[in-house]
Amino acid sequence: MNWMHLPEEYSKEDSFFKILPISYEQSTTYGDGASKGPEEIIQASKHLEYYEDQFNNEPFTKGIKLLPQLKLNSTPEEMVKQVSEIVANQKGFLISLGGDHAVTIGAVKGFKEDFSVIVFDAHSDFRQEWNGSELNHACVSKQISKNHDLALIGIRSQDIEEHNEIKNNPKIHQLNAYNFSLEKLKEILPKLKEKVYISIDVDVFDPSFLKNTGTPEPGGLQWNQLINSLEEIFKQKQVIGADIVEFAPKENFRTEAYSLARLVYKLFSLKLKNILNRS
């Protein structure tokens, strides 16, 4: 199936926009099912309108290629290797769909440029290791911070060691959900590099909006807060890629799957708007 059931002429190999579904989850902390998230988001995409009214463009005209799904039942090390190799070989603008958040480690590794990473997440994911692995979903930001400066947005759950380490690291900028504002985000963005990669763990959303995720946390962001944040990021930065992870469809999830398909399309729309504004 093509993304949005697009005609073949808009889903060719040379399409500018690409989607990589990654069916992977290992050692989840609370709930499971994230490996099934990409498929449900793709299924829901067939109900999307071609026209993105908020940003007044049609991303599909640049082509959207749905890459073959990566179904991984491997070690974390092998997963990172496979994901990074596929990402490195893509041209255009790629969004990866997880899977648990560990897939972000591989996706980020696939880019060879000098860039910062912006992570939308309920959890700081700054543990050195978890369940015997440094490549666990609870270690994502810690691993990425070894090579990139970070902005952690929407955080509202972490242990004291994570808190202290982040607080004392000048390369990491944290904005908690309970004191989030667009103005505070605008203060962080100039501290990051011109090029950025965006990772969206769907538990950044409040459970009143999205509950089908492995580790839900109360007090999260609402839809418009996230979209407004993304609009500001694309306005100020050159976004080189993105991922959406940790959607674990189990109960009454169709609305949420559709919303995340819409989120993918809005990311494409913002990238297209950014390209047109810079040309």
C-alpha positions as CSV (number, residue, x, y, z in Angstrom):
1,M,0.0,0.0,0.0
2,N,1.2,3.5,-0.8
3,W,1.0,6.3,1.7
4,M,-2.4,8.0,1.4
5,H,-3.1,5.5,-1.5
6,L,-1.3,8.0,-3.8
7,P,-1.2,7.2,-7.5
8,E,2.0,5.6,-8.6
9,E,3.2,8.8,-10.2
10,Y,3.4,10.4,-6.8
11,S,5.1,7.5,-5.0
12,K,8.2,6.8,-7.1
13,E,11.7,6.1,-6.0
14,D,12.8,9.6,-6.7
15,S,10.0,11.1,-4.5
16,F,11.3,14.0,-2.3
17,F,9.4,12.8,0.8
18,K,10.0,9.3,2.2
19,I,8.6,7.2,5.0
20,L,10.5,4.4,6.7
21,P,8.3,2.1,8.8
22,I,10.3,0.3,11.5
23,S,8.6,-2.6,13.3
24,Y,10.8,-3.0,16.4
25,E,10.5,-3.1,20.1
26,Q,12.7,-4.6,22.8
27,S,12.5,-4.6,26.6
28,T,9.7,-2.1,26.8
29,T,9.2,-0.6,30.3
30,Y,5.4,-0.7,30.8
31,G,3.1,-1.4,27.9
32,D,3.9,-3.1,24.6
33,G,2.7,-2.9,21.0
34,A,4.9,-0.2,19.5
35,S,6.0,-2.5,16.8
36,K,2.4,-2.4,15.4
37,G,2.3,1.4,15.3
38,P,3.7,2.1,11.9
39,E,1.2,-0.1,10.1
40,E,-1.8,1.5,11.7
41,I,-0.5,5.0,10.9
42,I,0.0,4.0,7.3
43,Q,-3.5,2.4,7.1
44,A,-5.0,5.6,8.5
45,S,-3.2,7.8,6.0
46,K,-5.6,6.8,3.2
47,H,-8.2,9.1,4.8
48,L,-6.0,12.2,4.6
49,E,-6.9,15.1,2.4
50,Y,-4.2,16.0,-0.2
51,Y,-4.4,19.6,0.7
52,E,-2.8,20.8,4.0
53,D,-5.0,23.7,4.8
54,Q,-3.1,25.1,7.8
55,F,0.1,25.7,5.8
56,N,-1.6,26.1,2.4
57,N,0.3,23.5,0.3
58,E,0.1,20.0,-1.1
59,P,3.2,18.0,0.0
60,F,2.1,15.0,-2.2
61,T,3.1,16.9,-5.3
62,K,6.7,16.5,-4.4
63,G,6.2,12.7,-4.1
64,I,5.9,10.5,-1.0
65,K,7.6,7.1,-1.2
66,L,6.7,4.5,1.4
67,L,9.8,2.4,1.9
68,P,9.6,-1.3,2.6
69,Q,8.8,-2.0,6.3
70,L,11.7,-3.0,8.4
71,K,10.5,-5.9,10.6
72,L,13.3,-6.3,13.1
73,N,13.6,-9.0,15.8
74,S,17.3,-8.5,16.4
75,T,19.7,-7.2,19.0
76,P,19.7,-3.5,19.6
77,E,23.1,-3.3,18.1
78,E,21.9,-4.9,14.9
79,M,18.8,-2.7,14.8
80,V,20.9,0.5,15.1
81,K,23.2,-0.8,12.3
82,Q,20.4,-1.6,9.9
83,V,18.4,1.6,10.5
84,S,21.4,3.8,10.2
85,E,22.5,2.2,6.9
86,I,19.0,2.7,5.3
87,V,18.7,6.3,6.5
88,A,22.2,7.1,5.2
89,N,21.3,5.9,1.7
90,Q,18.1,8.1,1.4
91,K,17.9,11.4,-0.5
92,G,15.2,14.0,0.2
93,F,13.3,14.3,3.5
94,L,12.8,11.1,5.5
95,I,10.4,10.5,8.4
96,S,10.9,7.2,10.3
97,L,7.9,5.6,12.0
98,G,8.7,3.4,15.1
99,G,8.6,1.1,16.9
100,D,10.1,1.9,20.2
101,H,12.1,5.0,20.7
102,A,15.4,3.2,20.4
103,V,15.0,3.3,16.6
104,T,15.9,7.0,16.9
105,I,19.5,6.1,17.8
106,G,19.9,4.4,14.5
107,A,18.1,7.1,12.5
108,V,20.2,9.9,14.0
109,K,23.4,7.9,13.3
110,G,22.4,7.7,9.6
111,F,22.9,11.4,9.2
112,K,26.5,12.5,8.8
113,E,26.0,16.3,9.0
114,D,26.6,18.6,12.0
115,F,23.3,19.0,13.6
116,S,21.3,19.3,16.9
117,V,18.5,17.0,17.9
118,I,15.1,18.1,19.3
119,V,13.3,15.4,21.2
120,F,9.6,15.8,22.1
121,D,9.0,13.3,25.0
122,A,7.4,12.8,28.3
123,H,10.6,11.2,29.6
124,S,14.2,12.4,29.5
125,D,15.5,9.0,28.4
126,F,18.8,9.8,29.9
127,R,19.8,6.6,31.6
128,Q,23.2,5.1,30.9
129,E,21.7,1.7,30.5
130,W,18.3,0.0,31.0
131,N,17.4,-3.7,31.1
132,G,21.1,-4.5,30.4
133,S,21.4,-2.3,27.3
134,E,22.7,1.1,26.5
135,L,20.6,1.1,23.4
136,N,17.3,0.8,25.2
137,H,14.4,3.2,24.7
138,A,15.2,4.7,28.1
139,C,18.7,5.6,27.0
140,V,17.9,7.4,23.7
141,S,18.8,11.0,24.7
142,K,21.8,9.9,26.6
143,Q,23.2,8.1,23.6
144,I,22.4,10.9,21.2
145,S,24.0,13.5,23.6
146,K,27.4,11.9,23.0
147,N,27.6,13.4,19.6
148,H,24.9,16.1,19.5
149,D,23.5,18.9,21.6
150,L,19.9,18.4,22.5
151,A,16.6,20.2,23.3
152,L,14.3,18.0,25.4
153,I,10.7,19.3,25.1
154,G,7.7,18.2,27.1
155,I,9.6,16.3,29.8
156,R,7.6,15.5,33.0
157,S,9.1,12.2,34.2
158,Q,12.7,11.5,35.2
159,D,14.8,10.3,38.1
160,I,17.1,12.5,40.2
161,E,20.3,11.3,38.5
162,E,18.9,12.2,35.1
163,H,17.7,15.5,36.4
164,N,21.1,16.4,37.8
165,E,23.1,15.3,34.8
166,I,20.9,17.2,32.4
167,K,21.0,20.3,34.6
168,N,24.8,20.3,34.7
169,N,25.3,19.7,30.9
170,P,25.4,23.0,28.9
171,K,24.7,21.1,25.7
172,I,21.3,20.0,26.8
173,H,18.3,22.3,27.0
174,Q,15.2,21.0,28.8
175,L,11.7,22.5,28.7
176,N,9.2,20.7,30.9
177,A,5.6,20.2,29.9
178,Y,4.3,21.8,33.1
179,N,5.9,25.2,32.3
180,F,5.9,24.9,28.6
181,S,5.3,28.0,26.4
182,L,6.2,28.9,22.9
183,E,8.2,31.8,24.2
184,K,10.4,29.5,26.2
185,L,10.9,27.3,23.2
186,K,11.9,30.4,21.2
187,E,14.6,31.1,23.8
188,I,16.1,27.6,23.3
189,L,16.2,27.4,19.5
190,P,19.0,30.0,19.0
191,K,21.2,27.8,21.2
192,L,21.0,24.9,18.7
193,K,22.8,24.4,15.4
194,E,21.3,25.6,12.1
195,K,20.4,22.0,11.1
196,V,18.2,20.0,13.4
197,Y,16.6,16.5,13.6
198,I,13.3,16.1,15.3
199,S,12.2,13.0,17.2
200,I,8.6,12.8,18.5
201,D,7.8,10.2,21.1
202,V,4.0,10.3,21.1
203,D,3.8,10.1,24.9
204,V,4.7,13.8,24.8
205,F,1.0,14.2,24.2
206,D,-1.4,14.3,27.1
207,P,-3.3,11.0,27.5
208,S,-6.5,12.9,27.0
209,F,-5.4,13.2,23.4
210,L,-3.4,10.1,22.9
211,K,-3.4,7.1,25.3
212,N,-2.2,4.3,23.2
213,T,1.5,4.4,24.0
214,G,3.8,2.3,26.1
215,T,4.5,4.8,28.9
216,P,1.8,7.4,29.2
217,E,2.2,10.4,31.5
218,P,-0.4,12.9,32.6
219,G,0.1,16.6,32.0
220,G,1.4,16.4,28.4
221,L,1.2,18.7,25.4
222,Q,-1.9,19.2,23.4
223,W,-2.1,19.0,19.6
224,N,-1.9,22.7,18.8
225,Q,1.0,23.2,21.2
226,L,3.0,20.6,19.3
227,I,2.1,21.9,15.9
228,N,2.9,25.5,16.9
229,S,6.2,24.3,18.2
230,L,7.0,22.5,15.0
231,E,6.1,25.5,12.9
232,E,8.5,27.7,15.0
233,I,11.3,25.1,14.6
234,F,10.9,24.9,10.8
235,K,10.8,28.7,10.7
236,Q,14.1,29.1,12.5
237,K,16.0,25.9,11.5
238,Q,16.8,23.6,8.6
239,V,15.1,20.3,9.6
240,I,17.0,17.4,8.0
241,G,14.7,14.6,9.1
242,A,12.3,13.4,11.8
243,D,10.7,10.4,13.4
244,I,7.5,9.5,15.2
245,V,7.7,6.6,17.7
246,E,6.1,4.7,20.6
247,F,2.5,4.5,19.2
248,A,1.2,1.2,20.6
249,P,-2.3,0.6,19.1
250,K,-4.4,-1.5,21.4
251,E,-7.8,0.0,22.3
252,N,-9.9,2.5,20.4
253,F,-6.9,3.7,18.5
254,R,-8.2,4.7,15.1
255,T,-8.6,8.4,15.9
256,E,-5.1,8.4,17.3
257,A,-3.6,6.6,14.2
258,Y,-5.3,9.1,12.0
259,S,-4.0,12.0,14.0
260,L,-0.4,10.7,13.7
261,A,-0.8,10.2,10.0
262,R,-1.9,13.8,9.9
263,L,1.2,14.7,12.0
264,V,3.4,13.1,9.3
265,Y,1.7,15.1,6.6
266,K,2.0,18.3,8.6
267,L,5.8,17.7,9.0
268,F,6.0,17.3,5.2
269,S,3.9,20.4,4.7
270,L,6.2,22.4,7.0
271,K,9.3,21.2,5.2
272,L,7.7,22.1,1.8
273,K,6.8,25.6,3.2
274,N,10.3,26.0,4.5
275,I,11.8,25.1,1.0
276,L,9.4,27.5,-0.8
277,N,10.2,30.4,1.7
278,R,14.0,29.9,1.2
279,S,13.9,29.7,-2.6
